[in-house]
């Protein structure tokens, strides 16, 4: 009689779902917290987010500088275009509006008036345009690396500030040629530009979030900016053309307290002798500070609230 040896029992797969413990959702959350696990890509608290941004400050500065250097790297004139672009725009506006439409009538020192307006407006318009591409134009970077996404719109706004500072030499030279010599009021340009930079950064972050969700906004932005430019007194004096008997009072107030117009007027007041305090709206510094704080802080918080959704399609 042949004896039969019993086959050894098959190994038990303890990793099989049948042998895994079953946890309730609350128990899973507690287990993850006990082992220091967090949700991937979760939005940090606002305070932690600010600390993360401060820790990336060197990256933000280097990214802005690299973008500025590469902007005209393919052009033969290179960085000279940083100066030439606003100057060419000012030349075109001078002949179209100053000469053909005669908006220079009644505006003393029209060329310094116009060039200052163009340079300061370009700073705002370029910052907002760059903001619309901050996330959508850097999708690969956003998906590949973990960092606070606000670094991108802040860096691009910083790039535009660097470009403005680079081109201010040309603006000051034009002012000197047309008889506007340095005086103590020129120092007011520093706080005016600082407030404008904060305002631009906040609006840039708002546009970055909107364009990340709806890319078509980038196509609409140039038309909105062009309309905003015409309403900001870049080529003409709002104080001269708009009077209470020609437009409704509410329209006049809206145009006077338009943030772009406020920052342009502050720079004109600082740099141009003939542009006096009588041409500024009441409480102009308080208005400029208010716009900067509301848009700067509000734009930052608005961008932060969607932090976990950027780059996720």
Legacy VTK file of the C-alpha trace (Angstrom):
# vtk DataFile Version 3.0
C-alpha trace
ASCII
DATASET POLYDATA
POINTS 313 float
0.000 0.000 0.000
1.461 3.284 -1.072
1.339 5.977 1.583
0.412 9.426 0.480
2.169 12.408 2.052
-0.103 15.389 2.608
0.842 18.449 0.555
2.110 21.385 2.631
-0.449 24.114 3.119
-0.307 27.015 0.661
1.311 30.201 2.059
-1.152 32.736 3.324
-0.914 36.203 1.750
-1.362 38.424 4.752
-1.198 41.464 2.476
-4.377 40.334 0.784
-7.303 42.729 1.258
-9.051 39.944 3.169
-6.402 40.130 5.923
-6.043 43.938 6.043
-7.703 45.718 8.933
-10.727 47.769 8.067
-10.652 51.377 9.248
-13.383 53.926 9.384
-12.581 57.297 7.674
-12.044 58.955 11.026
-9.703 56.187 12.144
-7.685 56.509 8.920
-7.264 60.233 9.496
-6.107 59.609 13.059
-3.696 56.901 11.887
-2.223 59.219 9.247
-1.832 62.026 11.768
-0.177 59.665 14.257
2.471 58.748 11.700
3.001 62.302 10.442
1.272 61.778 7.077
-0.432 64.689 5.325
-2.518 65.072 2.194
-0.345 65.427 -0.908
-0.538 68.967 -2.283
-2.746 70.210 0.548
-2.928 73.967 1.023
-0.851 75.131 4.000
-2.107 77.676 6.458
-1.659 81.296 5.475
1.142 81.845 8.002
2.994 78.705 6.877
2.553 79.785 3.274
4.132 83.162 3.949
7.064 81.432 5.669
7.482 79.105 2.690
7.573 82.077 0.334
10.188 83.798 2.476
12.249 80.629 2.337
12.046 80.750 -1.476
13.032 84.426 -1.718
16.337 83.625 -3.418
14.538 81.497 -5.999
12.047 84.314 -6.659
14.825 86.854 -7.211
16.867 84.501 -9.398
13.810 83.527 -11.457
12.894 87.178 -12.053
16.452 88.092 -13.063
16.731 85.093 -15.383
13.438 85.989 -17.073
14.572 89.583 -17.508
17.902 88.517 -19.009
16.294 86.025 -21.383
13.484 88.330 -22.488
15.409 89.945 -25.348
18.208 87.397 -25.662
17.288 86.624 -29.287
17.202 90.282 -30.352
20.350 91.904 -31.720
19.844 95.012 -29.601
19.289 92.846 -26.528
18.360 94.665 -23.336
18.230 98.013 -25.138
14.654 97.069 -26.050
13.731 97.516 -22.404
14.228 101.227 -22.993
13.269 101.408 -26.653
9.815 99.831 -26.271
8.259 102.481 -23.965
10.091 105.256 -25.852
8.677 104.091 -29.195
5.219 103.853 -27.646
5.575 107.394 -26.303
6.663 108.632 -29.755
3.636 107.050 -31.432
1.274 108.442 -28.794
2.825 111.897 -29.139
2.107 112.129 -32.865
-1.343 110.544 -32.683
-2.693 112.203 -29.559
-0.419 115.167 -28.956
-0.174 116.394 -32.552
-3.109 114.987 -34.529
-5.668 115.118 -31.720
-3.989 118.103 -30.016
-4.347 116.713 -26.520
-1.154 118.582 -25.616
-3.136 121.830 -25.679
-3.285 123.263 -22.189
-0.789 120.721 -20.809
2.559 122.319 -19.921
5.673 120.173 -20.378
3.691 117.746 -22.498
6.611 115.528 -23.500
7.717 114.829 -19.870
4.032 114.486 -18.990
3.482 111.902 -21.735
6.718 109.938 -21.300
6.212 109.637 -17.537
2.679 108.388 -18.091
3.783 105.818 -20.657
6.615 104.425 -18.520
4.466 104.123 -15.382
1.485 102.684 -17.253
3.727 100.127 -18.986
4.861 98.931 -15.546
1.284 98.137 -14.514
0.172 96.700 -17.865
3.231 94.456 -18.208
2.863 93.144 -14.648
-0.775 92.199 -15.225
-0.037 90.629 -18.619
2.796 88.590 -17.102
0.480 87.506 -14.287
-1.954 85.898 -16.732
0.878 83.576 -17.844
2.376 82.921 -14.395
0.761 79.504 -13.900
-0.453 78.560 -17.384
2.917 79.441 -18.911
4.892 77.401 -16.377
2.760 74.258 -16.143
5.749 71.918 -16.428
7.500 73.620 -13.536
4.338 73.629 -11.427
3.708 69.909 -11.976
7.314 68.798 -11.573
8.350 70.615 -8.388
6.781 71.362 -5.032
7.028 75.026 -4.054
4.591 77.817 -3.144
2.942 78.718 -6.439
2.735 82.402 -5.509
6.472 82.474 -6.186
5.702 82.650 -9.915
3.432 85.734 -10.124
5.569 87.496 -7.504
8.729 86.755 -9.483
7.160 88.009 -12.721
5.973 91.199 -11.012
9.504 91.646 -9.661
10.839 91.181 -13.178
8.678 94.075 -14.391
9.896 96.237 -11.508
13.506 95.439 -12.434
12.746 96.362 -16.021
11.194 99.668 -14.966
14.189 100.538 -12.765
16.491 99.700 -15.668
14.597 102.042 -18.002
14.179 104.911 -15.515
17.587 106.175 -16.609
16.100 106.988 -20.021
13.120 108.693 -18.369
15.355 110.871 -16.196
17.457 111.798 -19.227
14.350 112.920 -21.127
13.244 114.978 -18.136
16.631 116.703 -18.025
16.542 117.441 -21.778
13.142 119.103 -21.374
14.166 121.217 -18.386
13.010 119.071 -15.479
15.968 119.070 -13.093
16.335 117.025 -9.887
14.646 118.506 -6.834
13.591 117.172 -3.430
10.187 116.086 -4.724
11.900 113.459 -6.897
12.332 111.427 -3.701
8.541 110.956 -3.645
8.965 108.655 -6.634
10.318 105.970 -4.294
7.183 105.464 -2.136
4.961 105.972 -5.189
6.706 103.148 -7.058
6.700 100.931 -3.970
2.927 101.315 -3.601
2.409 100.739 -7.308
4.586 97.607 -7.204
2.473 96.186 -4.349
-0.725 96.994 -6.252
0.633 95.399 -9.456
1.704 92.244 -7.624
-1.723 91.790 -6.055
-3.568 92.219 -9.354
-1.029 89.942 -11.038
-1.836 87.156 -8.545
-5.564 87.599 -9.133
-5.011 87.284 -12.888
-2.720 84.277 -12.373
-5.469 82.359 -10.569
-8.174 83.355 -13.041
-6.067 82.516 -16.103
-4.963 79.182 -14.589
-8.609 78.126 -14.544
-9.747 79.941 -17.704
-6.862 80.400 -20.198
-9.064 82.505 -22.503
-8.645 85.381 -20.046
-5.131 85.903 -21.436
-6.699 86.673 -24.824
-9.151 89.163 -23.340
-6.628 90.978 -21.137
-5.039 93.182 -23.876
-8.432 94.685 -24.758
-9.222 95.403 -21.110
-5.795 96.976 -20.584
-6.138 99.151 -23.679
-9.468 100.503 -22.431
-8.006 101.042 -18.967
-5.064 102.954 -20.461
-7.375 105.404 -22.228
-9.241 105.983 -18.956
-6.031 106.584 -16.985
-4.844 109.848 -18.512
-1.674 108.426 -20.045
-1.867 110.602 -23.163
-3.956 113.469 -21.875
-4.719 115.376 -18.717
-7.872 114.128 -17.049
-7.904 117.337 -15.018
-8.109 119.391 -18.245
-10.482 117.295 -20.325
-12.904 116.152 -17.649
-14.854 118.771 -15.794
-17.975 118.468 -13.720
-20.124 120.119 -16.417
-19.000 117.697 -19.157
-19.309 114.329 -17.382
-21.397 113.056 -14.462
-19.832 113.544 -11.054
-19.641 109.799 -10.350
-17.788 109.180 -13.621
-15.371 111.973 -12.779
-14.672 110.503 -9.340
-14.192 107.008 -10.802
-11.635 108.336 -13.276
-9.823 110.428 -10.661
-9.526 107.525 -8.212
-8.705 104.962 -10.879
-5.584 103.286 -9.360
-3.517 103.477 -12.553
-4.271 107.196 -12.855
-3.431 107.742 -9.172
0.044 106.209 -9.490
0.732 108.008 -12.770
-0.282 111.346 -11.238
1.901 110.766 -8.185
4.931 110.166 -10.394
4.141 113.247 -12.483
3.790 115.306 -9.323
7.148 114.016 -8.094
9.067 114.566 -11.334
7.453 117.440 -13.253
7.570 121.029 -11.974
4.387 122.173 -13.719
2.313 119.277 -12.390
1.128 120.659 -9.061
-0.754 119.350 -6.072
-3.893 121.090 -7.359
-4.073 118.468 -10.119
-4.098 115.574 -7.667
-7.308 114.154 -6.209
-7.879 114.814 -2.493
-6.107 112.465 -0.059
-4.133 110.979 -2.960
-1.521 109.256 -0.784
-4.214 107.605 1.319
-5.941 106.453 -1.869
-2.688 105.089 -3.308
-1.935 103.252 -0.057
-5.459 101.880 0.130
-5.341 100.491 -3.407
-1.936 98.924 -2.723
-3.008 97.243 0.539
-6.411 96.060 -0.665
-5.129 94.631 -3.943
-1.790 93.431 -2.572
-3.143 91.581 0.469
-6.462 90.641 -1.117
-4.776 89.317 -4.263
-2.351 87.256 -2.210
-5.116 85.654 -0.124
-7.238 85.050 -3.236
-4.325 83.264 -4.938
-3.463 81.238 -1.810
-7.015 79.867 -1.515
-6.538 77.896 -4.754
-2.972 76.738 -4.007
-3.786 73.014 -4.086
-5.485 73.242 -7.504
-2.716 74.791 -9.595
-1.230 72.468 -12.211
-3.888 69.780 -11.799
-5.574 70.271 -15.145
LINES 1 314
313 0 1 2 3 4 5 6 7 8 9 10 11 12 13 14 15 16 17 18 19 20 21 22 23 24 25 26 27 28 29 30 31 32 33 34 35 36 37 38 39 40 41 42 43 44 45 46 47 48 49 50 51 52 53 54 55 56 57 58 59 60 61 62 63 64 65 66 67 68 69 70 71 72 73 74 75 76 77 78 79 80 81 82 83 84 85 86 87 88 89 90 91 92 93 94 95 96 97 98 99 100 101 102 103 104 105 106 107 108 109 110 111 112 113 114 115 116 117 118 119 120 121 122 123 124 125 126 127 128 129 130 131 132 133 134 135 136 137 138 139 140 141 142 143 144 145 146 147 148 149 150 151 152 153 154 155 156 157 158 159 160 161 162 163 164 165 166 167 168 169 170 171 172 173 174 175 176 177 178 179 180 181 182 183 184 185 186 187 188 189 190 191 192 193 194 195 196 197 198 199 200 201 202 203 204 205 206 207 208 209 210 211 212 213 214 215 216 217 218 219 220 221 222 223 224 225 226 227 228 229 230 231 232 233 234 235 236 237 238 239 240 241 242 243 244 245 246 247 248 249 250 251 252 253 254 255 256 257 258 259 260 261 262 263 264 265 266 267 268 269 270 271 272 273 274 275 276 277 278 279 280 281 282 283 284 285 286 287 288 289 290 291 292 293 294 295 296 297 298 299 300 301 302 303 304 305 306 307 308 309 310 311 312
